[in-house]
Amino acid sequence: MPLEAVEARRLYRQVADQLRSLIDSGEYAVGSRLPTERELAEQLKVSRPTVREALIALEVEGRVRIRVGSGIYVTEPADAAPALPAAGIEGPFELLRAREFLEGAIAEQAARVATKDDIARIDASLVAMENVEHPGEASMVHDRAFHVAIAGSLGNAVLVRVVGELFDQRLNPYFAQLAHYFESPGTWRTALDEHRAVRDAIAAHDPEAARDAMRKHLERSQERFAQNFGAEGVAGAPAERGRSARAPAKPAKPKRAPKTQAKAAGKSGGARRR
């Protein structure tokens, strides 16, 4: 029997697979509410951003529905759910963390070597960003141009390509679904201010400030995507980013009350409502 290649599954995919298996086995019935993100993270011993990536993946697959202010509910899967190349889709938080490290270093070097022409290209992208509506395709085009212009100031075509390709991952269905909940004209204005801080540090030829401004911008992007869905508090989520990326534990199975207890509870509740 020939050997087959071993696939290193991403952590959020392992979490999604576990939850999907519990749904398929009936542990979580259609219409029931899943545990909160906090509870799932504690049970699975993974970070909350990882849990959020898994839940977004399941929503894109049509297995759950996120109701802001209420919770995450199991849904009836569609007969012809769209086939997604799950193995090749990066998690949104993974992407933003990678960009934080890479583009922070690029901005630092850009502050050392950027010419007047480089600053002019960065400025042109900022002006374009100021005059578009967000969310929208045009805003993404100009946002991408800003980050690519900074990489371009280093004169390295590989870095330009890598920065562009990482940004283009924002078009994947998981990232798009997450952005649907948390991006707005208000978050765009905040991000625009963060972009200006990066530009000003580069123009001032202050490498440390440029690095810190870029990393802060991408860190705050993660914080914006980690905001509360409304069913629980999410404070402190970014601090969990360093948690070990080990295989997740199994989530606790939902508890079912005995029928006799359920009936008694129903009668008691009815008495209280009278």
N, C-alpha and C positions, 0 to 999 in steps of 0.2 A: 504494500500500500504506500503510495508516494506521500511524502511530507507536504503539508500545506503551510503557507505563510501564516505567521501569527500576527494578528492585528491587535495593537495596543489601543484599547477603547478609551476614549476620553471619559473623564470622571463623570461629567454631567450626563453622558449617555448611559453609564452604568446605573445612575440614579433613575433616569427615565425608564430604563428597562425593568428595574425592580418595581416601580410604581405601575407600569403597564401590566406586568405579570399579576400584581395584586388585583388590578381592575379586571383583567381577563378571568381570573379565578373566582370572581364574585366577592372578594373580601371588601372591595369598595363598589357598591352597586351604583347603577346609573341614577343620577340625581342626588347622590350622597355627597357630602362635603369632605374633602381631604383634610388632614391635619394642617395646621398653619405652617408657614415656611420655617418659623422658629422651631416648632416641634419636630418637623422633618429633619432639619439640620442637626438637632440634638440626637435624634434616634439613629440617623445615618452616620453621624460623626463626620460631617463634611461642612464646608462653609455655606452660608446662606446664599451667596451669589451662585454657587454650584447648584443648589436646590432651585433657584429661580431659573437658571438656564434649562434645567430639566423640565420644569413646569411649562416654560415657554415652548420647548420642543414638543411636549405632549399636547399643548393647545394647537400648535400648527398642524399636528397630526389629527386633530379633531377628537382627542380622547378626553380632554378636560376643557372647562370654560372658566376663565378668570373673571370674576365679578367684583369690580372695584368697590370697596366698602363692605363686602360680604364674605368673600372667600373663594376657594377653588373647588369647583364642582365637577363630578364625573358626568360625561355626556355620552349619548348614544353614538357610536362611531358611524360615520357615513359609509354607505355601501361601496363607494368608489373614492376612498380617501386618496389625496395626491401622493404619489411616490416621491419621497425626498431622499437625496443622496446623503443620509444622515452621517455616514462615516467621514464624509469630507467637509462637513459644516463645522466651522469653529464656533465655540461658545462666545457670546458677546463680551463677557467679562474677561475671558482669556485674551481676546483680541485687544481690548483696551489696556490690559496690563502689559502686554507685549509692546504696544505702541508707547506706553508711558516710559518704559526703559529705553527703547530705541530712539524715539523722537526727542527725549530729553537730552540724550548725548548729541544728537544731530543739532539741536538748537544751541547747545553749548559751543560746539565748534563753529556754527554759523555766526555766532557773535564775534568770533575771532577773525573770520575771513570774509564776511559778507561785504560786497562792494555797494556803491550807490545804485548801480543797476539792479542788484539783487534786492535791495530794500524797496526800490520802485516796483518790482514785480510783486513783492509781498504786499505793498500798499495797494496796488491795483486789485488784488484779490479781496482785500479788506473792504475797499470801496464797493465792490460788487456785492459782497456779503451784506453790506448795510442797506442795500436797495432791493432785496428780494424777500419774498414771503417764505415763512417757515412754519410747519414742515412743507417740503416740496423738493422736486428734482433739482431746480435751479440752485437752491441753497446748498445742496450736497455737492454740486459741481464746483461752486466757488469755495466751499469749505475744503474740498480736496485740493483745489488749486493753491490755497494758502499753505497747506502742509507740504505739498510737492515743491512749491517755490522755495521754502526754507531748505529742504533737502537739496534742491538744485544749486543753492549757493555754495555747496561744498565741491561742486564740479565732479561728482561721482555718479555715473549713470546707474550703477547697481543700487545705490541708496535711493535714488529717485524712483526706480522701478519697485523696490521693496516697499517704500512708503506708500506709493500709489496702490499697490496690490493689497496691502493691509487695509488701507482706507476702503477699497472696493468691497471688502468683506462686509461692510455695512449694508450691502444690498442683499445679503443672504436672508432667507425667510425668518430665521430666529431673531436676528438683529432688528429686522423690520417690524416684527410683532412686538418686541420689547419697546422700540421707539414709539410705536402706536400709543402706548399707555403714558409715556413720560415726556415726549417732546412737544413743545408748544412755542408760540411766539415769545413767551416770557423766558423760557430756557434758552432760546436762540439769542436773545439780547444779553443774557448772562454769559453765554459762551463767547459772544462777540467781544465783550469786555475782556475776557480771558485771552482771546486772540490778540487783542491790542497790547496787552501786557507783554506777551511773547515778542511781538513786533518791536515794541519800545526797547526792550532789553537787548535785542539783537542790534537795533540801530544805535544804541548807546555803547555797543561793543563790550557788554558786560556778560561774560560767559556763564558765571554762576547764576546770575539773575535770570538769564535766558533759559538755562536748564531747569531751574526751579519753577519758572512760570509755565513752561511746557508740561512738566510733570504734574503741576498743580491743576492745570487745565484738564488733562486726561484723567487724573484722579477724581476731580469733581464730576467729570462725565460719568464715571463709575458710580459715584454717589447719587447722581440724578437718576440713573437707571436702577438703583437699589432702593428707591423711595418706597414707602409703604403702599401696598395695594389698597389699604383701608381697613383690613380685617385685624391688623395688629401693628405694633410699633416695630420699626426696623432700624432704630438708632444703633449705631455701632457696626453696621454691616461691613464698611470698608476695613475696619480693624481686623476682620476675620480673614482677610485675603491671604495671610501667610499660613493658614492652617494646612497641615500636611495633606497632600493629594493622594491619600491611600484609598484602597477599595472601600466603598461605603458599606456600613453595616446594614442590617435589614430593618426597615421601619416596623414599628409595632403594629400588630393587626388591630383593626377597629374592634372595640368591645361591643358585644351584643347582650343586651339585658334579657334575662329569661322571660318567657311569655307571660308568666304569672305576675312578675314584677312590672312588666310593661302595662298589663291590664290595670293593675292596682294604681300605677302612676297616672294612667289616663283618667281613672275614676276620681283620684285625688285632685288632679288638675282641674277636672270638670267641676268638682265641688267648690274649689277656690274661685272659679270664674263666675259662679252664680252670685 
